[in-house]
């Protein structure tokens, strides 16, 4: 229905009520929408705050789940190695003087080029420089190259690197002083980080050689050379024993 220019909307009460109701409904809808948005933003803010608080917690408090076995093993190995570093290299593997004559005799019996100079002295000097038992270095040459028999093919070249540092004497052919220093430095590092409860030479095997039987051969040769040196020392009367005998002779 069209209204003239002088017509007042109050003259149509039904239409006035309908328009008022429509305005109220729209306002109510806007209010509900505003409240809904505020509620959603409030929930999102709460979730974000909770997530940040959870992330800020120390790792053990985030979850009760145990870390993977590989991680546990790595932590144990690192901790054990740290303890070993604090205590230092096992005493038996540190540098010590030894009777050269019986050791040289054994090397000669193996036709070893390493019993000659400059090889023998260079190995001993490198062992002393890095505080490694020279008999251990010699044992490694025995396992790696059979003490380099003079009659063997390429004996003089092999004697330059009888430790096979940097893979092999063929790939890294240097001189005996250089190769023995490299080997001694590596052995000192490995022997100084043996985890508690591990057998030292077996532990070194993991880094030094791919052959799992390497440690067995080195250990047997090391024990053999050590025994020869100690037997020579025992064959000589010690001053303490001589002194004790003199004191006993003076007893009534």
C-alpha positions in Angstrom: 0.0 0.0 0.0 1.4 3.3 -0.9 1.3 6.2 1.6 0.9 9.8 0.8 3.4 12.4 1.8 1.3 13.5 4.7 0.6 10.0 6.1 2.1 9.2 9.6 3.4 5.7 10.3 1.7 5.8 13.6 -1.6 5.6 11.7 -0.6 1.9 10.9 0.1 0.3 14.3 0.4 -3.3 12.8 3.2 -2.3 10.5 5.0 -0.4 13.2 5.1 -3.4 15.5 6.3 -5.7 12.7 9.2 -3.3 11.9 10.1 -3.1 15.6 10.1 -6.8 15.9 12.4 -7.1 12.9 14.8 -4.6 14.3 14.9 -6.4 17.7 15.6 -9.7 15.9 18.5 -8.2 14.0 19.9 -6.6 17.1 19.6 -9.9 18.9 21.3 -11.8 16.1 24.2 -9.3 16.1 24.6 -9.6 19.8 24.7 -13.4 19.6 27.2 -13.3 16.8 29.4 -10.9 18.8 29.2 -13.1 21.9 30.0 -16.2 19.8 33.1 -14.6 18.3 34.3 -13.4 21.7 33.8 -17.0 23.1 35.7 -18.5 20.2 38.6 -16.1 20.6 38.6 -16.7 24.3 38.8 -20.4 23.8 41.6 -20.1 21.2 43.6 -17.8 23.6 43.2 -20.2 26.4 44.4 -23.1 24.3 47.4 -21.1 23.1 48.3 -20.1 26.6 48.0 -23.7 27.8 50.2 -24.9 24.9 52.9 -22.4 25.6 52.8 -23.3 29.3 53.1 -27.0 28.5 56.1 -26.4 26.2 57.8 -24.4 28.8 57.8 -27.3 31.2 61.0 -29.5 31.5 61.1 -32.4 29.2 60.4 -35.1 31.8 57.2 -33.3 32.9 55.8 -33.1 29.4 55.2 -36.8 29.2 55.6 -39.9 31.2 56.6 -41.9 28.2 60.1 -43.4 28.2 62.6 -42.2 25.5 63.4 -44.7 22.7 65.8 -47.5 23.7 68.4 -46.1 21.2 68.4 -42.8 23.0 68.7 -44.5 26.4 71.7 -46.5 25.1 73.3 -43.3 23.8 72.9 -41.5 27.1 74.4 -44.5 29.0 77.4 -44.7 26.7 78.1 -41.0 26.8 77.8 -41.0 30.6 80.1 -44.0 30.9 82.7 -42.5 28.5 82.7 -39.3 30.5 83.4 -41.2 33.7 86.2 -43.0 32.0 87.7 -39.7 30.8 87.8 -38.4 34.3 89.7 -41.4 35.6 92.1 -41.5 32.6 93.7 -44.3 30.6 94.0 -47.7 32.2 97.4 -47.9 33.9 98.4 -51.0 32.0 98.0 -49.2 28.7 100.0 -46.1 29.7 103.7 -45.6 28.8 106.2 -47.7 30.8 109.8 -48.6 30.4 110.4 -52.2 29.4 113.2 -54.6 28.8 114.0 -54.2 25.1 116.3 -57.2 24.7 113.7 -60.0 25.1 111.2 -58.0 23.0 113.7 -57.5 20.2 114.6 -61.1 20.4 111.0 -62.1 19.8 110.7 -59.7 16.9 113.9 -61.1 15.4 112.4 -64.6 15.7 109.5 -63.3 13.6 111.9 -61.9 11.0 110.5 -58.5 11.8 111.8 -55.5 10.0 110.4 -53.4 13.0 113.2 -54.8 15.2 115.6 -52.6 13.2 116.2 -48.9 13.1 114.6 -46.4 12.6 111.4 -48.4 13.2 111.8 -49.7 16.7 113.0 -46.4 18.2 110.3 -44.4 16.3 107.5 -46.6 17.7 108.8 -46.3 21.3 109.3 -42.5 20.9 105.7 -42.1 19.7 104.4 -44.2 22.5 106.2 -42.1 25.1 105.0 -38.9 23.4 101.3 -39.9 23.8 101.7 -41.8 27.0 100.8 -45.2 25.4 102.4 -48.5 26.3 104.9 -49.2 23.4 104.2 -52.9 23.7 100.6 -52.2 22.8 101.7 -50.4 19.7 104.0 -53.2 18.7 101.1 -55.7 19.3 99.0 -53.7 16.9 101.6 -54.0 14.2 101.7 -57.7 14.9 97.9 -58.0 14.3 97.8 -55.6 11.4 101.0 -56.8 9.5 102.5 -59.8 11.3 105.3 -57.5 12.6 106.3 -56.9 8.9 108.5 -59.9 8.0 111.6 -58.7 6.1 111.1 -61.5 3.6 107.6 -60.3 2.8 106.6 -58.5 -0.4 106.8 -54.7 -0.1 108.2 -55.1 3.4 109.9 -51.7 3.4 106.8 -49.9 2.2 104.6 -51.7 4.7 107.0 -50.8 7.5 106.3 -47.1 6.8 102.8 -47.7 8.1 102.5 -51.0 9.8 99.5 -49.7 11.8 97.4 -49.2 8.6 96.4 -45.8 9.7 94.1 -44.0 7.2 92.8 -47.4 5.9 96.1 -49.0 4.8 99.8 -48.7 4.1 98.9 -48.6 0.4 96.6 -45.6 0.7 98.7 -43.8 3.2 102.4 -44.5 2.7 104.4 -42.1 4.9 107.2 -42.9 7.3 107.3 -44.8 10.5 107.5 -41.8 12.8 104.5 -40.2 11.3 102.3 -43.3 11.2 103.3 -44.4 14.7 102.4 -40.9 16.1 99.0 -41.1 14.4 98.4 -44.5 15.8 99.6 -43.6 19.3 97.4 -40.5 19.4 94.3 -42.5 18.4 95.0 -45.2 20.9 95.5 -42.6 23.6 92.2 -41.0 22.8 90.3 -44.3 22.7 91.9 -45.8 25.8 91.1 -42.6 27.7 87.4 -43.0 27.0 86.7 -46.6 27.8 83.3 -46.9 29.5 83.2 -48.5 32.9 82.9 -52.3 32.6 84.2 -52.5 29.1 87.4 -54.3 28.2 89.8 -51.6 26.9 91.1 -53.4 23.8 87.7 -54.6 22.8 86.4 -51.0 23.1 89.2 -49.8 20.9 88.3 -52.4 18.3 85.0 -50.7 17.6 86.8 -47.6 16.2 90.2 -49.0 15.1 89.3 -52.0 13.0 86.3 -53.5 11.2 87.4 -57.1 12.1 85.7 -58.0 15.4 88.5 -60.5 16.1 91.1 -57.7 15.9 91.0 -57.1 19.7 91.6 -60.8 20.4 94.8 -60.9 18.3 96.1 -57.6 19.7 95.4 -58.7 23.3 97.2 -62.0 22.9 100.2 -60.3 21.3 100.2 -57.6 24.0 100.1 -60.2 26.7 102.9 -62.1 25.0 105.2 -59.1 24.8 104.4 -58.0 28.3 105.2 -61.5 29.6 108.5 -61.5 27.9 109.5 -58.1 29.4 108.3 -59.1 32.9 110.1 -62.4 32.8 113.3 -60.6 32.0 112.8 -58.3 35.0 112.0 -61.2 37.3 115.2 -63.0 36.3 117.3 -60.1 37.7 117.6 -60.0 41.5 115.9 -56.8 42.8 117.7 -54.5 45.3 114.7 -54.9 47.7 115.1 -58.7 47.8 118.9 -58.3 48.2 118.3 -55.9 51.1 115.8 -58.2 52.7 118.3 -61.1 52.5 121.0 -59.0 54.2 118.6 -58.0 57.0 117.7 -61.7 57.6 121.3 -62.6 57.7 121.9 -60.2 60.6 119.1 -61.7 62.6 120.2 -63.9 65.6 
